[in-house]
């Protein structure tokens, strides 16, 4: 079940066009309301090179954003023995027998094990209806929300229930979360998972629960 091809094509077309239009619009604003900044350097170029460079820079910025969005284009394949989650540069294989429930968490797909441990959490723009039908038809329980949602507590430094090893990871992850370091946030989430903690984020705040057992 891949992200629809037409959706990915639209992203690659729309974002570069939008970026080019945005920079061209900025040049028009500079003409009407002059202000300092690097865009004035473009405006000082002779016509039509100012517009050509603005269009090119805007398109490049749009392409960068398109690549970031496309990197989260998830493909879900459910076989008799495993669930395979694939996106550009990343692949996760989860044995089907270990999955207790699958559910959407905002713009992510989550697979939980039978002890409540998080087996996978991947960005997903796939339709919830399609996911529900695909998992249900193949014998994997589906829920519309996290069945453990009420068990989460907000992390703050110094909680007595959090051992020192997990406290250090939570602290490092909070710094990565605040800085927007997505790779570090993901890696440290998995490290907390190995320590028996499940974590979810709300507005750059961490909420946690312990996996059963």
Secondary structure, 3 states (H helix, E strand, C coil): CCCCHHHHHHHHHHHHHHHHHHHHHHHHHHHHCCCCCCHHHHHCCCCCHHHHHHHHHHHHHHHHHHHHHHCCCCEEEECCCEEEEEECCEEEEEEHHHEEEEEEECCEEEEEECCCCEEEEEECCCCHHHHHHHHHHCCCCEECCCCCHHHCEECCCCCCCCCHHHHHHHHHHHHHHHHCCHHHHHHHHHHHHHCCEEEEEECCEEEEEECCC
